[in-house]
Amino acid sequence: MAASFPRFSHVELRMGTSANFADSSYVIELYAGQTWTVNNLPDGVRQYAWLVAVERAGLRSGPSARADALPRQLVSLDFGPESVDRAAIKQLAVGTLQLGDGAVNSLKVTELSVALLTGGVLSADVVMGGAFMTGTTGRRVRFGPEGVQMWDASNQLVTAFLTADASSLLTGQIQTALTGARMVFNWGRSNPAEARFYPATTNQYALMRPLTSSSTTFPTRAGSGSRRSPRARTSSRARSACSPATPASGSAPSRTTVRSPRR
């Protein structure tokens, strides 16, 4: 071509979405033997193109015959019956069966909103949600707006700290220290009406239990197995006597009599 047109220099490629050359835009200059691929064209929008010859002195010819093309997606998203296309990406469409291990990591997630989150370790400065629980049945702990609740293996509620009225439910053993001077309530987790008071240097303890209609004795040292009745107190105005006889070994405890003083 250069031999036939010695003054020819190159061509200009002009393109646009209008069939009118005047609305086209300059794209690039093409010299002998060159090609050019136009990228990022919108899918389904027809494009029009013209060539303009330019001689060495810079003079330009009129536009060539118009060419047009309709860009289309090279590969369809519909690969097969189990592929995920635009119509299939909807609520709950992608589950654990569609995601491989490690497919979603911290670099891919900036905000997460889910109905149920199950995982090994959750690390965050602040975690907000309706309720957090370690399981849905059996032994579990639940944190929610109503408070903290704990169930045992038989689904029995055993511990609760409620926010509505600040009430608490504690069904296990409660103690103020592990050793030394301490108070122990519900010893052995099977004596809810018992309180033990330990001194600092011995395992002897004072014991408190509610009285029943069949017993009027007052145990004071349950650790030693002995039973003692309270001492009588005397004042200038009133005197009460509580002096049961010491029961013989193996016999039933004697009855305690309390008399009110005469006025």
C-alpha positions, 0 to 999 in steps of 0.5 A, spaced: 500 500 500 505 504 501 508 503 494 501 505 491 500 511 495 507 513 497 504 519 501 500 515 506 502 515 513 496 511 517 489 510 519 485 513 525 480 508 528 474 512 530 468 509 534 461 510 537 454 508 539 451 512 534 451 511 526 452 518 525 460 519 524 460 526 527 458 523 533 464 518 533 470 519 537 478 518 536 480 511 538 487 510 536 492 510 530 494 504 526 500 503 522 501 498 516 500 491 519 498 493 526 491 491 529 487 493 535 482 490 540 477 494 543 476 492 550 470 493 556 465 494 551 458 494 554 454 487 552 448 488 547 450 495 545 451 496 538 458 499 536 459 503 529 466 504 526 470 508 521 477 509 518 480 515 516 486 515 512 492 520 514 497 522 509 504 524 511 503 532 511 497 530 516 491 531 511 485 527 512 481 523 508 473 522 509 471 517 513 471 510 510 464 505 509 461 504 516 462 498 519 458 495 525 458 490 531 454 487 536 458 485 542 456 479 546 459 475 552 464 470 549 462 464 554 455 463 557 454 462 565 450 457 564 455 451 564 450 445 566 444 444 571 448 445 577 451 451 575 450 458 579 447 463 574 444 470 576 437 467 577 440 462 582 444 467 586 438 469 591 437 468 598 439 461 601 442 459 594 449 458 596 450 453 602 455 449 606 455 444 600 457 449 595 463 452 598 469 449 599 474 449 605 477 456 605 473 458 600 471 464 604 476 468 608 477 474 612 479 478 606 473 476 602 468 478 608 467 485 611 460 485 613 456 478 615 449 478 616 446 471 618 441 467 621 445 462 624 453 462 625 456 456 627 464 455 627 470 454 632 473 461 634 469 467 633 474 473 635 471 480 635 471 487 639 464 487 639 459 482 637 451 484 637 446 479 636 439 477 638 442 470 642 448 466 643 448 459 645 452 453 645 447 448 643 440 447 641 438 441 646 442 438 652 447 441 656 448 448 653 448 456 655 444 461 652 446 469 652 440 473 650 436 479 652 433 476 657 439 474 661 444 468 661 441 461 662 444 454 663 441 447 662 443 440 664 443 434 660 436 433 661 434 440 658 432 442 666 434 449 667 439 449 672 442 456 672 439 463 670 441 471 671 435 475 669 435 482 666 427 483 667 428 483 675 435 482 676 433 475 679 437 469 679 437 461 680 442 457 682 441 450 683 448 447 684 453 448 690 455 455 692 461 457 696 465 463 697 472 460 697 476 454 695 479 453 702 480 456 709 474 460 712 468 460 707 461 459 707 458 453 703 451 453 700 448 446 698 454 442 699 455 436 694 449 439 690 444 435 693 443 439 700 439 445 698 437 447 705 444 446 708 449 452 709 456 450 712 461 455 715 468 453 715 473 457 720 480 458 717 484 452 720 480 446 720 475 442 717 470 443 723 464 447 721 458 450 723 451 447 720 445 451 719 439 447 717 431 449 717 427 445 723 422 440 722 416 438 726 419 432 728 426 435 730 427 440 735 435 439 736 440 444 734 446 441 730 452 446 731 458 441 729 456 437 723 463 435 722 464 431 728 457 428 728 455 431 735 448 435 737 447 440 742 441 445 744 442 452 745 444 455 751 439 459 755 439 466 756 437 470 762 435 477 763 433 482 768 426 482 765 425 475 762 428 468 762 427 462 757 430 455 759 432 451 753 435 445 757 434 438 754 437 432 757 443 429 754 440 423 750 443 416 751 448 413 746 443 411 740 437 413 743 432 418 740 433 426 742 429 429 748 424 434 747 426 441 748 421 445 753 421 453 752 417 457 758 415 464 758 416 468 764 411 470 768 409 478 769 
